[in-house]
Amino acid sequence: MHLITESNYSEAVDAIRDILMTYVELTNYSGFGHSADIHVRFDPLKFIDAETDNDRVFYVDMDLLRTGSAIVVLCAVFDTWLEGEHARATPAQKLALENGRFGRFPDIETTLKEALARGAMRWEDSWFDDAVQPIYRTYVLGYFRRLAESDRA
């Protein structure tokens, strides 16, 4: 687990910028699509279960940081499937799954585990496409919906 402090919070802010760019790319696809994570410059595993050392790190939306990091990992695994009909994860991503680091996101965790267990999936098999759509609607569209519905005036 990574600890975000007043002295290192800027790296988390930079990660959120990348996450927001990924969310925009996902909406351009109306869901998951090839290279939606093209703007990602950070290691999502660093922030998937990050914590803060106090409440004074108010520039960081921790929910968006953690959720977006999980979405970025899912994007990467989805890309491997699109590029060769075989879902793959890096050793670090597999270890994070095994160690329960995706526990805050049981739907993402379950989808990743199932995709990796299936391995080879023909594109005609819509399972992966179907499995990520509710995740997209819940987290990505849900984030933008909350922004649109907030009344901060």
FIMARVO-451601 format. One line per 3 residues: number of its first residue (from 1); their letters; for each residue x, y, z of C-alpha. Coordinates in Angstrom, 1 decimal, padded with zeros to 4 digits. Layout:
<sites>
NUM = A = X/Y/Z ~ ...
</sites>
This chain:
<sites>
1 = MHL = 000.0/000.0/000.0 ~ 001.3/003.4/-001.0 ~ 000.9/006.3/001.5
4 = ITE = 000.1/009.7/000.1 ~ 001.4/012.6/002.1 ~ 001.6/016.4/001.9
7 = SNY = 005.0/016.0/000.4 ~ 004.2/013.5/-002.4 ~ 000.5/014.2/-003.2
10 = SEA = 001.5/015.7/-006.5 ~ 002.2/012.3/-008.0 ~ -001.4/011.3/-007.1
13 = VDA = -002.7/014.4/-008.7 ~ -000.8/013.6/-011.9 ~ -002.2/010.1/-011.8
16 = IRD = -005.8/011.5/-011.5 ~ -005.1/013.6/-014.7 ~ -004.2/010.4/-016.5
19 = ILM = -007.3/008.6/-015.1 ~ -009.5/011.4/-016.3 ~ -008.0/011.2/-019.8
22 = TYV = -008.7/007.4/-019.7 ~ -012.3/008.0/-018.6 ~ -012.7/010.4/-021.6
25 = ELT = -011.2/007.8/-024.0 ~ -013.6/005.2/-022.5 ~ -016.6/007.5/-023.2
28 = NYS = -015.3/007.9/-026.8 ~ -015.7/004.1/-027.1 ~ -018.9/004.1/-025.1
31 = GFG = -017.1/001.5/-023.0 ~ -013.8/-000.3/-023.1 ~ -011.9/-000.2/-026.3
34 = HSA = -008.4/-000.6/-027.7 ~ -005.7/001.7/-026.1 ~ -008.2/003.6/-023.9
37 = DIH = -005.4/003.9/-021.4 ~ -003.0/005.5/-023.9 ~ -002.5/008.6/-021.7
40 = VRF = -001.5/006.6/-018.6 ~ 002.0/007.4/-017.4 ~ 001.8/006.0/-013.8
43 = DPL = 001.7/002.6/-012.3 ~ -001.9/002.0/-011.3 ~ -000.9/-000.7/-008.8
46 = KFI = 000.8/002.0/-006.8 ~ -002.5/003.7/-006.1 ~ -005.1/001.0/-006.2
49 = DAE = -005.2/000.7/-002.4 ~ -003.4/004.0/-001.5 ~ -004.1/005.7/001.7
52 = TDN = -003.4/009.2/003.1 ~ -001.5/010.0/006.2 ~ -004.0/012.6/007.3
55 = DRV = -007.0/014.6/006.2 ~ -004.9/017.5/005.0 ~ -004.2/015.9/001.6
58 = FYV = -007.4/017.5/000.3 ~ -006.2/017.9/-003.4 ~ -006.5/014.2/-004.0
61 = DMD = -009.9/012.5/-004.7 ~ -008.9/009.2/-003.2 ~ -012.0/007.4/-004.5
64 = LLR = -011.3/008.5/-008.0 ~ -007.6/007.6/-007.6 ~ -008.3/004.1/-006.4
67 = TGS = -011.2/003.4/-008.7 ~ -009.4/004.8/-011.7 ~ -006.3/002.8/-011.0
70 = AIV = -008.4/-000.4/-011.0 ~ -010.1/000.7/-014.2 ~ -006.6/001.3/-015.8
73 = VLC = -005.5/-002.2/-014.9 ~ -008.7/-003.6/-016.4 ~ -008.1/-001.5/-019.6
76 = AVF = -004.6/-003.1/-019.9 ~ -005.9/-006.6/-019.6 ~ -008.7/-005.8/-022.0
79 = DTW = -006.1/-004.6/-024.5 ~ -004.2/-007.8/-024.3 ~ -007.4/-009.6/-025.3
82 = LEG = -008.1/-007.2/-028.2 ~ -004.6/-007.6/-029.4 ~ -004.5/-011.4/-029.6
85 = EHA = -007.7/-013.0/-028.3 ~ -006.0/-013.9/-025.0 ~ -006.4/-012.0/-021.8
88 = RAT = -003.1/-011.6/-020.0 ~ -001.8/-009.7/-016.9 ~ 001.6/-008.8/-015.8
91 = PAQ = 003.2/-010.7/-012.9 ~ 002.6/-007.7/-010.7 ~ -001.0/-007.4/-011.7
94 = KLA = -001.5/-011.1/-011.0 ~ 000.1/-010.8/-007.6 ~ -002.1/-007.8/-006.8
97 = LEN = -005.2/-009.9/-007.6 ~ -003.9/-012.8/-005.6 ~ -003.2/-010.6/-002.6
100 = GRF = -006.7/-009.1/-002.6 ~ -005.6/-005.5/-003.6 ~ -008.7/-005.2/-005.8
103 = GRF = -011.0/-005.9/-002.8 ~ -012.6/-002.5/-002.9 ~ -013.9/-003.3/-006.3
106 = PDI = -015.3/-006.8/-006.2 ~ -016.9/-006.5/-009.7 ~ -013.5/-005.5/-011.3
109 = ETT = -011.7/-008.2/-009.3 ~ -014.2/-010.9/-010.4 ~ -014.0/-009.8/-014.0
112 = LKE = -010.2/-009.8/-014.0 ~ -010.0/-013.2/-012.4 ~ -012.5/-014.7/-014.8
115 = ALA = -010.9/-013.1/-017.9 ~ -007.5/-014.4/-016.9 ~ -008.9/-017.9/-016.1
118 = RGA = -010.5/-018.0/-019.5 ~ -007.3/-016.9/-021.2 ~ -008.0/-017.4/-024.9
121 = MRW = -011.3/-015.9/-025.9 ~ -012.3/-015.5/-029.5 ~ -013.6/-012.1/-030.4
124 = EDS = -016.9/-013.6/-031.4 ~ -017.3/-014.6/-027.7 ~ -018.9/-011.5/-026.3
127 = WFD = -018.2/-012.4/-022.6 ~ -015.4/-009.9/-022.0 ~ -017.2/-007.1/-023.8
130 = DAV = -020.4/-007.9/-021.9 ~ -018.6/-008.2/-018.5 ~ -016.9/-004.8/-018.7
133 = QPI = -020.0/-002.8/-019.7 ~ -021.6/-002.6/-016.2 ~ -018.2/-001.7/-014.8
136 = YRT = -017.9/001.2/-017.3 ~ -021.4/002.3/-016.5 ~ -020.9/002.1/-012.8
139 = YVL = -017.5/003.8/-012.4 ~ -016.9/005.9/-015.5 ~ -020.4/007.1/-016.4
142 = GYF = -021.2/007.2/-012.7 ~ -018.4/009.6/-012.1 ~ -019.4/011.9/-014.9
145 = RRL = -023.1/011.7/-013.8 ~ -022.2/012.7/-010.3 ~ -020.2/015.7/-011.6
148 = AES = -023.1/016.7/-013.8 ~ -025.7/016.4/-011.0 ~ -023.6/018.2/-008.4
151 = DRA = -024.8/021.7/-007.5 ~ -021.9/023.7/-006.2 ~ -023.3/027.1/-007.0
</sites>
